[in-house]
Amino acid sequence: MGNATEWYDYGVYAATATYLTHAFFPGALGTIGTLLGFAISFVLRPVGGMWWGPLGDRIGRKAVLAVTILLMATVTGLIGVIPSHDSIGIAAPILLIVLRVIQGFSTGGEYGGAATYLAESVDDKRRGFLGSFLEFGTLSGFIGGSAIVLLMQVMLDEDQMQAWGWRVPFLIAIPLGLVGWYLRSKLDESPVFTEVAEHEHPKGGLIKLITEYRRELLTLGGLVIALNVVNYTLLAYMPTYLHGTIGVSDTQTTAMVLIGQLVMALVLPLCGGLSDRIGRRPMWLISLIGLGVLSIPMYWLMGKGIGWAITGFIVLGLLYVPQLSTISATFPAIFPTHVRYAGFALSYNVSTALFGGTAPLISQWVIDRTHWDLFPAYFMVGSCVLGLVAWVFLRETVGASLRGTDVPASGEIPVVQKEKTA
């Protein structure tokens, strides 16, 4: 639910990009201004990760997750009440940027914490299948945001959407956040964290993380480059891309992305379960090679019309699912318990800020200046190449326990279990 709330914001922002441009960036910046507002939320994600991650390793996962979801939902809702540029001038886009920065700070602790909590709370042998439901929340948020915008577009005419209709989906984030906070407040703390907290264990912290776990940080960071360049190019930027390159209407692009995301959501648990049988590394290899080979042909196909665009989007989406479905099983298992939240949050958010959140902005900037409509596809291919380099250093952790203070690896007995056995 918390992950859905986080990604609901991104789904709504992507689906209402043209309305946000009209409301906040009517001048020379135009679409670039709106995409800058999208990218700027990622600037403080590493700072948020450095704050929330060590805090979660120190006081627990549950408390941090309760705070981040409230902060995210409140900020998303406030976007829906900002006066437009016509009313307050330059203050309007400034307020939007400020709220997006705050949202990025809270998100810096949200995703890593949710994935860590879930990975530490489920059966090790079913971590891929059960962990995939976190990403089901990701797509549910995207789908929910796109579906509500589409509903508003069907119910209202274009003038009404531009005047006030686009604001309604943002306001809905507030009750969603309250429901998520209530559910999280009823959770028990992660049993893996509780077990380690009750024993003497090495201290965590950023310095220890950076000095002793560089391989893990760089491995995760490289995988995240591939993951999030594809994610934000495919899921967040696609409505703007299709509207600008082949003139597809806002309603059609919203419907297309909605269909593709529904197909992806249905396949997620299947891929997560498959990773429990064949491992995480094969799933990532299939996805990285598949996207590297087919991104350019599918983007070319998308330029041939809305029907082909739906086909190309679904193909790329299905190739992306083996990565997406195994995040919660793969990334937390890269680090030991006492630095897991911080390691995940720091590495994930630095890579996301540098390469993921900026992907739509970079793609639009290049297209505006060169008219190279296939650039997003080449950008995705380049990110997959970097992901393959990181994949070489990824340890297989299928079935491995996350308990103890050693780096998890398949077949190894964790420290705490060794002590109990002795």
WOVENDA-V514395 format. One record per backbone hydrogen bond with DSSP energy under -0.5 kcal/mol. NH is the residue of the N-H (numbers start at 1). CO is the residue of the C=O. Records with the same first field share a line. If there is no record, write none. Layout:
# WOVENDA-V514395
NH=CO  CO
This chain:
# WOVENDA-V514395
5=1
6=2
7=3
8=4
9=5
10=6
11=7
12=8
13=9
14=10
15=11
16=12
17=14
20=16
21=17
22=18
23=19
24=20
25=20  21
32=29
33=30
34=30
35=31
36=32
37=33
38=34
39=35
40=36
41=37  38
42=39
43=40
44=40
45=42
46=42
48=44
49=45
50=46
51=47
52=48
53=49
55=51
56=52
57=53
58=54
59=55
60=55  56
64=60
65=61
66=62
67=63
68=64
69=65
70=66
71=67
72=68
73=69
74=70
75=71
76=72
77=73
78=74
79=75  76
80=76  77
81=78
82=79
85=23
87=84
88=84
89=85
91=88
92=89
93=89
94=90
95=91
96=92
97=93
98=94
99=95
100=96
101=97
102=98
103=99
104=100
105=101
106=102
107=103
108=104
109=106
110=106
111=107
113=109
114=110
115=111
116=112
117=113
118=114
119=115
120=116
121=117  118
122=118
126=123
127=124
130=126
131=127
132=128
133=130
134=131
135=131
136=132
137=133
138=134
139=135
140=136
141=137
142=138
143=139
144=140
145=141
146=142
147=143
148=144
149=145
150=146
151=147
152=148
153=149
154=150
155=151
156=152
161=157
162=158
163=159
164=160
165=160
166=161
167=164
168=164  165
169=165
170=166
171=167
172=168
173=170
174=171
175=171
176=172
177=173
178=174
179=175
180=176
181=177
182=178
183=179
184=180
185=181
186=182  183
187=184
192=120
194=190
195=191
196=192
197=193
198=194
199=196
209=205
210=206
211=207
212=208
213=209
217=213
218=214
219=215
220=216
221=217
222=218
223=219
224=220
225=221
226=222
227=223
228=224
229=225
230=226
231=227
232=228
233=229
234=230
235=231
236=231
237=232
241=237
242=238
243=239
244=240
245=241
246=242
248=242
253=249
254=250
255=251
256=252
257=253
258=254
259=255
260=256
261=257
262=258
263=259
264=260
265=261
266=262
267=263
268=264
269=265
271=267
272=268
273=269
274=270
275=271
276=272  273
277=273  274
278=274
279=275
283=279
284=280
285=281
286=282
287=283
288=284
289=285
290=286
291=287
292=288
293=289
294=290
295=291
298=294
299=295
300=296
301=297
302=298
303=299  300
304=301
305=302
309=305
310=306
311=307
312=308
313=309
314=310
315=311
316=312
317=313
318=314
319=315
320=316
321=317
322=318
323=320
324=320
325=321
326=323
327=324
330=326
331=327
332=327
334=331
335=332
337=404
339=336
340=337
341=337
343=339
344=340
345=341
346=342
347=343
348=344
349=345
350=346
351=347
352=348
353=349
354=350
355=351
356=351  352
357=352
359=356
362=358
363=359
364=360
365=361
366=362
367=363
368=364
369=365
370=366
371=367
373=371
375=372
377=374
378=374
379=375
380=376
381=377
382=378
383=379
384=380
385=381
386=382
387=383
388=384
389=385
390=386
391=387
392=388
393=389  390
394=391
399=124
400=397
410=396
412=409
414=412
418=414
419=415
420=416
421=417
422=418
